[in-house]
Amino acid sequence: MTGTATAVAYCRVSTEEQAERQTIQTQREAIQRWAQFNGITIAEWYQDQGRSGSLEPDQRPGLRALLEDAHKGLFRLLVVYRVDRLARDAAVYFSLDRQLRKAGVTVVSVSEGDLADDTAAGHLRRGVLAVFSDFERRLIRERSTAGQRRLVAQGQYMGGPRPFGYRVEGRNRQAHLVPDEEPLPGIGLSEVDVVRGLYQRAAEGWSTVRLAAWLNQLGVPPVYARDGRTVTYTRRPGRPPKDPAQPPKITSQPAGYWHPGRVHRILTSSLYRGVRLWGKRSKDPNQQVITTTAPALVSEELWQAAQQALRRNLKFSPRNAKYQYLLRGLIRCGECGGAYVGWGRPRGWRVVRRYRCNRQGGSNRGQWIGPGLRCHAPSIDADWTETILWGELTRMLQNPDQVLDELRQQFDAQLADRDHLAQQIRQIDEELSRSGDKRQRLLDVYTDGKITRQQLDQALDRLAARGAALQQYREQLVAQLDDATQRQRHLQDAADFLKQLAQRYQGPLSFDDQRRLVELLVDGITVQVADDQGISLEVRYKIAAKCMPAHATSAPATSR
């Protein structure tokens, strides 16, 4: 825009959906009618589509350009449809008002009149309009959130990309998730079958990389590719576009193949075991997560087995290690709490293997304890450490009856804990199911005129608080039940594997068998530095605490 314009106009809508309904065109037409009636020419139009009125000017390209031209003195009159088109946050509006007045710009609202009055009454009027716009925005958001929470609690699907393995049945308030059992073209498996196959293979120890390759080899399309959805993203700030005419928001087709991260999200989602969490990814720190039910695609036991396998893969996967370390991921430093990692170097005709603290300065992955500080805990000889620990486990393999008895006792204790927790959860579910009847009875009593509105509100608040407390307690019990289930499964796995090894134990075992036995029985090892600069190893076992207590094994001093 060149020269001095008679007037300029600014339009804004909050969402792309409003833009598609041509809400901005409605604002333009109203401003144009007002300008023609008052004999004013609109020389320039500034607009922002899909931008919230609570955003600062630097986050709205149209408003940012308007302010830049205002500071250049290119216009003196700004026309808007309503004040809330400029800002729906009181603080943002007052900041804009000061900048525009400093630039000598008068603001006129088509719906609310001239806002140029600089008297105390005029300032009060502008403040009231700004505060009411802010109040209206917050009230709409509160009502919308409350309505969403109510619908989610009733099991309604609130929109967005459907989860893999499900389809959306019904529309609007009748929309809900159901398992998608329709066979995929050219594959012969449904999405439900694929999900169950993922969990089964994950429980068997498959990595997410291997699972993603399996899906790509089968030709299973991800949700975005199958549904023909597009991806819209904002160009990274500070990076100039290849094409100057390219819009800030770019729409593209999805890649159509599986990444390990996408597989990991499916395997860790509680939705597939029938627990749906709404609000978990909200940016609002005060957002309460709502837990509802959904059709489960896998059993609780299979879901927990997959989680255990994922944790085991994360901690014990071989990755790119050149040498084998029996105690990888199990040794911690008693000085700084860091992990001891394997370190090996060829020396002549043999390989020297050691475990050393990851926070020592010699490690490229080392972490600082503090400014200029490093951990000076000594390294330990890997062969010596593994021989000491494996000697303990070998004696157990030669006479496993005592350990198996202890395993059976612990298994029975975990089973009793599971039954007690499950009974408590059932009791809470029954009370929560009765809360709807209690609410209806309160409304009936109020309708009959037996209680006042204030008494009704107080009773409903108490009922809601009781329900929230019960729901929170239920989540704690479910977490304890999951933990007890996992411990029980771990004990059973350890017992089965121990029986298997004891039956065929004839001497040295393969490294994989040794490693699995170590993972099942050893909880951790702590390296402690003695006063004489020697070290001791404190070994903690996961099971069989009575017959395999935590103990310390001393060793001579080693180099740091």
N, C-alpha and C positions, 0 to 999 in steps of 0.2 A: 504494500500500500504506500503510495507516495502522496505528498501534500497533506493538507489539513482536511480531515473528513468531517462532515456534518455530524454524523453519529455512527457508532458501531453497535453490534448486537452480539450477545453471548447466549448459547444454548447448551444444555447438558442433559444427558440421561444416564441412569446408574448402571444399566445392564445392556448387554447386546440384544436381549429379547425385546426390551423397550425400543431399541434402535430399529429392529426389524419391524415393529409395529408402527414405525414412522412417527414416534412421539416427538422427535426433534422437529419434524415437518409441521406438527401442530403448533409448536412454540413459534416457529418462523412465521406461520400464517398469522398468528395473533399479534406478533410484533409488527409485521408488515401492515396490518390493518390499523394499528395504533399510529404508526409512522405516517401513513397516508392521511389519516384524520387530522394529525397535528402538523402536516406540511413538512415533514422531516424525511431526509433521504438516508437510508442505511447504506453506508459506503463499504462496509466490511462485515463479514459474519465469522465469528469464532465459535467453535463447537467442540465438545468432548463427548464421545460415545462410549458407553460402558465404563464410566468413571464415577466413583462415589463422590458425593458432595462433602464428605468428611476428609478427603485427601487434601494435602498441601498443594499449592499452585505448581511446584516443581514436578509433581506427579501427574499433572494434567496438561498435556501439550497445548491444547487450545487456550487455556487460561494463562499458561506461561507466556505464550506469544502475545496475548492481549496485554499483559503487564509490561512486557518489553516495549511494545508500541506506545503504551501510555507514558512510560518514562521518557520516550523520545519526543513526546508532545504531538503525536500524530492525530489525536482526537481529544475532544473535551466532553463528549456525551456518550454514555454507555447505557444501552437499553437491554433489559432482561425481562423474561416472562414473569418470574417471581424471584424474590430474594433467595429462596432456597436453591435456585439454579446456580447461584454463585457459590454458596456454601451451606451445608446442613450441619455444620459444627460451629458453635458460637465463637470459639477461639479463632478458628480459621476465618470466619466472617469479619471479626473486628480487625484482624491483621490485614485483610484485603481492603477493608474500608479505609484504614490509615494510609495504605500505599496509594490507593486511588485518589484520595483527597490531597495527599502530598504532591501527586502528579497533576492536580487541578482538574480531575475528571469528576463529572456529576453522574450519579447513577439514578436511572428511572426504572421503576417496575411497572410493567403493563397492568398487572393485577392489583398492585398496592399503591400506585401513584408515585409522585416525585419524592425522592429521598434526599434532596439537596438541602433541606432545612438544617442550618447549623446551630440552631438554638438548643437550649437544654431540652425543650419538648421534642424537637426533631431527633436529637440524639437518643432520647428515651424511646421514641417510636422505632427507630432503627434497631435499638437493642432488644426491644420486645419482639420484633419480627424475627431477629436472629435467634433469640432464646427459644421462641416457640417452634422455629424450624428444627432446632437441635432437639427440643423435647419431643416433637412429632417423630423424628427419626429414631430416637431411642425407644419411644413407645411402640412404634411399628416393629422394631427389632425384638423387643421383649415379647410382644404378642406372637410374632412369627416363631420365635424360639420355643415359646410355651406350646404353641400349636404343633410344632414339629415333634417336640418331646412326647406329647400326648399320642400323636399318631404312631410314632416309633414304638412306644410302649404297647400299642395295640397290634403291633406286628406289621405295620404298613411299610412298604419299600419307598424311600424318599427320593429315588431317582439317581442318576449318574450311571456310569458303566456297570453293567451287571457283573457279579463275581463269576469266574470261570467255574462251570459245573452247574450253574443255576440259570433259569430263565425267569423273566418277570411275567406274571399272570395277572390280568386285570388292569384297569386304568385308574388314574387319580387316586382316590381314597381306597379303592379296592385292590390296588397294586400290592403284590406280595411275591416272595421268592419261592419257587418250587424247583426240585431237581430236574435238570435237563437230560432226559434219557433218550433223546432223538439221536440215532446213529449219525456220525459225521460222514459226509460224502467221501467215498473212496477209501475209508478206513475200517468201517464196520464196528467201531467203538463209539459209544456216546461220551459226552464230557464227564458224566458221572463215572463211567468205567475208567477214563483217563485219570481222574482224581484219585480213585481208589488204587490204581496201578502205581501212581506217584508215591502215595503213602506206603504201600506195601514194599516197594523197592527202597524207599528211604529208610524204612525200619530195618531192612536187610543190610544197610550200610552204604547204599549208593550215594555218591556226592551229588550236589546240585549241578555241577558241570556235566556229569555223566547223565543225569536225568534230563537236562536241557537238550543234550545231544540225542537222547532217545526220542524226545518229543519231535525234534526237528526231522529226525530220520523217518518217523511215522507220518510226518506231514500234518500234524495237529495244528490248526490255526489258532492263534491267541484270540481273545475276545474282540479286540479292536479290528483285527483283520477279518474275522468271521462276520461281524455285524456291520462292516463297511464304515466304521467311524473314522473321523479324521482327528488329528492332533493339532491344537492351536497353542502357540507359545509366543512369548514376547522376545524380540531380539535382544541379545545380551547388551546392556548399556556399555557405552564406551567403544564398542566394536562397530566401525562404519560398515554399512551394507554394501554388497557388491554392486547392487543396482540402486542408485539414489532414489528412484521412484518406488522402491520396495516399501510396503507399509510396515509399521512397527510390529504388528501382530502377523505371524506367519502361520498358515495352515498347510499341513502336509499329511501324506498317507503314512500309517505306521509301517515299521519294517516287516512285520509278518513272521518273525521267527522268535524263538524262545531264548531268553537270557537266563543264566543261573540265578540272578537276583529275583527275577519274576517267579521262578520255581520256588525259591526260598520263601517268598511272601505267601504263596499258596500253602506251603507246608507248615508255616508258623501261624496261620490264621485260625482263630478259634471258631470261625463260622462253620468250618467243615466238620466239627464235632458237635454242632448244634447250638453254639453260644455266639450270639451276634452282639457286637459292641458298637454303639453309635456315639459319636462325639469324641472318639479316641484321638483323632488327628486335628481337632479344633485348635486354632491359634489362641482362643480365649482361655486364659489360665483358670477362669472360674467355671468353665464348662464342665458340667457333671456328666460322666460317661453313663449311658443307659445300657443295661444288659437285658436282652430279650432272647427268645428262642428262635430257632430256624431249623428247617429239615436237615438232619445230620447226614452227611455222605459217608463218613467213616465212623467206626466205633471209637469209644473213649480209649480203649486199650491200644488200638492201632495208632491213634493220634499221639498218645503219650510215648509209645515206642519210637515213633518218628522223631519226636522232640529229643528224646534221649540219644538217638543216633546222630542227630544234627550236632548236639553238644559234644558228643564223643568225636565226631569228625573235626569239629573246630579245634578241639584241644589236642587230639592225638593224630591228626592226618600227617602222613609222611612228608607232604609238600615236596620240596626239591632237595631234601637232605642227601648228602653224598654218603654218609655213614649211618649205621643203625645205632639208635640209643634206646635201650630198654626202658629207661625212666624218664623219657621225654615228657615234659609238661607236668611232672609231679613234684619237682624239687623247688623249694622256695628258699630265699636267703633270710637267715635270721637277723642280719644286720640292718637291711633296708626294706625287706619285704618283696624284693624283686624276684623274678623267675630265674632259675638256673637253666641255661640252654647248653646244648651240645656243641662242642668245638673240637674239630679234629684236623690234624696235619700229618702228612706222610713224613717219616723220619727214617731215612735209610731203607731197610728192608721191611719195616713195620709202620703201622699208623698209630700215632699217639692220640687217644681220645680223652677229653676231659669235659666236665661240667663246670661252667663258670657263671657268675651273676651277670645278668643282661645289662646291669647298670654300671658295669665297669667301663672305663674309657676306651678299651680296645675294641668294643663291639660297635659296629656301625649302627645298630639299632638301639644302642644304649640310651638311657634316659637320665637326665640330671636329677639328683636329689635336691639340689639347691644351687644357687649361683656359685659356680666354680668348684662344686663338690662332686666327688665320684664315690662309688662304693668300692671299698678296699677289701671286701671279703675274699678269702682265698678260693682258688679253683680246686676241684677234687678230681682224683683219677677215676675215669669212668669204669675201667675194668675192675678196680678194687671195689667201688660202690655197688656195681651190679652183682659182683660175686657174693658180697656180704648179704644183700637182700635176697638173692635167689637161693642162697643156702637156707634161709628161713622158710621160703616157700617150698623147697624141695623136701624138707623134713615133714611139712604138712602133707605133701602128696604121698609120701611113704606111709603115713598113718592118718587118713582123713576123717576117721569116724568121729573124733572129738569135735572137729570143725563142723561136720555135717549136723551133729546134734545141736550145736549152737545155732546153726542156720535155721533148723526147723523151729527152734524156740522163738527166734526173732521173726520168722515168717508168721507164726501163729499170733504173735503180738501185733504185727502190722495188720493182719486180717481182722482182729478185734477192733483196732483203731478205725479201720475202714468202715466196718459195720456201724460203729457208734456215730461217726461223722455222717454217713449216709442217712441214718435215722434222724439226726438233727436237721439236715437239709430238707428232708421230707416234711418235717413239722413246720419249718419256716415257709415252705411252699404252700402248705395248707392254710397257714395264717394269712399269707399274701393273697391267696385266692379269695379269702373271705373279706378282704378289705373293700372290694368293689361292692359287696352287699351292704357293708357298714356305711359306705358313702351314700348309697341309694336310700338307706333307711334314714339317714340324717336329712337328706333332701326332702323325703316324704314328711318328716316331722316338721321341717321348716314350712313346707307347703300348707300343712294343716294349721299353721299359726301357733304351734306350741313352743317354738323358740324364736328368738330374734335373729336378724341377719348377723349381728355381731357374735352371738353365741354359735351360729352355724359356721362362720369363718374361723372362730377359735377351735371348734371341734374338727373342722376339716384340716386346719393347720396341724393339730395334734396327730390326726390320722396320717397325714402326709409325712410328718417327721418320724412317726413310728414305722411307716413303710420304708422310708429311706434308711433308717437304722437297721431294719431287718435285712434289707437288700445288701447293705454293706457287710453285715455279719455273715450273710449267705456267701458272698464273694470270698470272704476269709476262709469259711469252711470248705468251699470248693477248692481253694488253693491248697488247704491242708489235705483234702482228700486226694487231690492230684499228686501231692508229694508222697503221701502214704502209698498210693498205687505204684508210683515209680520205685519207691524203696522195696515194696513187695516184689515187683517184677525183677528188680536188681538181685534180690536175695535168691529168687527162683533160678535166674540165669546163672548165678554163681554156683548154686548147688548142682545144677545139671552139668555145668561145665567141669566142676570139680570131680563129679562122679565119672564123667567121661575120661578125664585125664588119669584118674586113679586106676581105672580099669586097664588102660593101655600104657601105663607108665612103665617103661623098661630102661630108662636112662635119659639121655639128653633129648629135649623137645625142640621143635622148630622155633625160630624167633617169633613167628606169628602166634603160636600157642603160648609162649612165654609172655608175650606182650599182652595178650588178652587176659591171662590170669592176673598179671600185675594190675591191669585196669579194673578188674572186678574186685580185687582184694585190698589194694593200697589206696588210701585216701590222700596221702601226701607225705613228703619228707622235708624236714627243715634242717638246714646246715647252720650249726651254731659254732662260734669261735671260742675256744677255751682260753683260759688265762695264760697258758704256756704256748699260745699261738698254734696249738693243735686244733682239730675240729671234732665235732660229734654230729652224728646223724640221728635225728629224732623221727622215727617211723610211726605213722598213724595208719591203722587199718580201718576199712569201712565196716567190716563184719567180724564176727567171731572174736569180740573184744575180750571174752573171758580166757580164751585159750591162746590168743595172739595179741597181748597188750602192746601199747605203744612203748617203744624202748629207744635207748640211745646207744649208738655204737661209736666208740672212739677211734680216732685215726691220728697218725702222726702229723706234724706240721707239714704244710705244702706251700709251694710258691704262690704268690699273690698275682 
